[in-house]
Amino acid sequence: MERLLEVMRRLRAPGGCPWDRKQTHETLVPYLLEEAAEAADAILAGDVERMKEELGDVLLQVAFHSVIGEEEGTFGYEDVENAIVEKLIRRHPHVFGDVRVKDADEVLRNWEKLKEKEGKRKGPCDGVPAALGALARAAKVQERLAEPEGSREAVERALASGDLSEVLWQVVAWARAQGKDPEALLRKEVESRCSSPSPKP
């Protein structure tokens, strides 16, 4: 990591790369999202070589923001690292403390309670990134709201109302009721359409 930070500092230094030198936290946001999406693609494809490359690109974004933070005197890589290590220990009392859990579902419930106790959440959308895909965001918010499980009937009622946004909301709820990730389902369907031969004109 220190090698990567040194390279990044050199790129940002006087006489370094003009493009890298003019970047800010804000201008890098699209690249962070793109690199995370490309890493996810590589993981879903099971392509190990691409995973190494794309995860490296995600790590580059961490280094980039850390070096900008250093320059501004706001934070550095060590602060980023310490923050995540402390959070992992704090959020896993069943590993680093004396809390007992019976399964992964209980771990998630405890995680959410700990976030509430830390004051990280004031409403159902707090902590759910606005930049997340709309289907994935809807699923997260539904979990937070503890809404009743979706059903085909609820989807059909929404269809009858003609309210397309309600239809989508109910489809997400229905997918969740079946233990499915709506974002992953739609992504898989899109990929199957993209890989099938184009229809003849």
N, C-alpha and C positions, 0 to 999 in steps of 0.2 A: 504493500500500500504506500509505503514511503517513497518508493521509486515512482509510482504513478503521481503522487502529490508533487514530487520534484519536477517531473516532466510538465505538469500543469502549471507550476509556478514559473517555469522557464517560458512556456507559451504565453503567459500573461505578463511577463516582465518587459521592460523597454527593450526594443529590438527583437521581441518575440513575434508571435503571429498576429497580424492586424485584426483578423476576424475574432480570434479568441480574446484579444485584449478589449474589444468593444462590447462583449457580452455582459449581461446582467442576470440577476436571479430571474427577473421577469421574462427576458428574451429567451431564456433557456427552457421555459416551461414546455413549449411545443416539442422540443427535442427529448425532454424527459418522458413525456407521454408516448412519443413515437418509439423510443428505445425500449420502454417497458412493454409496449405492444409487440414489438419485434421479438423480444425475449419470450413473451408468452407464445407467439407463433412457433418459435423453435421448440419450446417445451412440448406443446401440443402435437407437433409433428414428430416428436421423439428423435430429433436430429441433434445428436450430442455435440458434433463439431460446431454447428450453428449456435447451440446453447452456450458454449464457451465464449464464442465471439460476442453474442448479443448480451449475455450477462456482464461481459467486460464493458460493453457500451453503457449499460446501466450504472456500473461502478464508476465509469468515467464521469457521469453526471453528478454522482456524489462528490467526487474529487473536485470537479469544476465549481460546484456551489460552495464547498468547503474552502477553497482557495479564495474565492470572491469574498467569503465571510472573513477570512484572515485579513485581506486587504482593507476591508471596511472596519475591522476591529470588533465585529459582532460575534463571531464564533469561528471555530476551526474544526478540522476533521476529528480531533480528540474529543471535542464537545459532542459531535454527532455520535461517535462511537460510545462514549460514556452514557449518553441519553438512551440509546437503544439497549445497552447492557443492563442499566438500572431498571428500565421498563420491563425487560424480560424477566428479571429476578422478581420484581414487584408483582408482575401479573401471573407468576407461576408459584403461588404459595404452596401448591400441592407437590412441588419439586424442591423448592428452596425453604419451605416452612413446614408447618405441621398440619396443614389443611388436607383432608382426604377427599378424593373424588372417585366415582365409580366408573365413569366413562368420558369420552370426548365431548359429549353433549353437555355434561355438567361442567367441564372445563370452560366451554364457551359461555355458559350462563354465569359462571364466576367471573370470567373476563369482563363481561358486560357490567356486572355489579361493581367491579373494581373501577371501571372507567367512570361510572356514575359517582362513586365515592370520591374519586379524584376531581370531580367537577368538570370532567371533559365533555359532559353531555347535558344540555339544557332542554333539548327537544329531540324528536325522532330523526331529524335530519342532521343533527350535530355529529361531526366525525365521518359522515358519508360524503366522500368527495363529489363536488358538483361535476367534475370532469369525468367521473365514472360513467360507463355506458348506461343509458336510461333504463334498460331492462335490469341490469345488475343493481343499479341504485334503487329501483322500485322494490326489488326483492329484499334489499337490506332494510329499507324503510318499513316494509311490511313486517319483517321480523321484529323490528323495534316496536311497532304498534301492536304486536301480538294479535293481529287480525285473525278472524276465523279462517280455516282452511278453504281454499278456493275449490270450485267444482265446475263441471261442464254446465250445470244448470245456471250457475252465476254468470258464466260466459254467455250463455244463450240469452239470459235476461238483459245483459249489457248490449248484446247484438240487437235485440228487439228495441232497445231504447234509441239506437242510432248514435250513441255517444262513443266515438272511436277511442277516446282516451280512457274511458271506463272499460271498454272491451280489452284494451292492452293491459290495464291494471288487473283485471280479473284473469286474463291469460297467465300473467306472472304468478298470481296467487294459485291458480290451478296447477301450474308447473311445480311450484313449491310444495303443494299438497302431495304430489307424487314423488317428492324427494329429488326433483330435477332442478338443475341450474338453468333458468330461462335464457341467460346470456349465452351459455355454452351451447344450448340446444339450437338457438338461432344461428350462432356462428357456424355450427356443424352443417346446418341446412344450407347456408350461404356457400360454404366451401364445396358442398356436393353439387350445387348448381354451377359454381365456377369451374369445376373440374369435368363436368359432363359436356359432351360435344354440343356446339351451338346448333340450334334448330335451323333447318334449311329455310331459306326465304320463301 
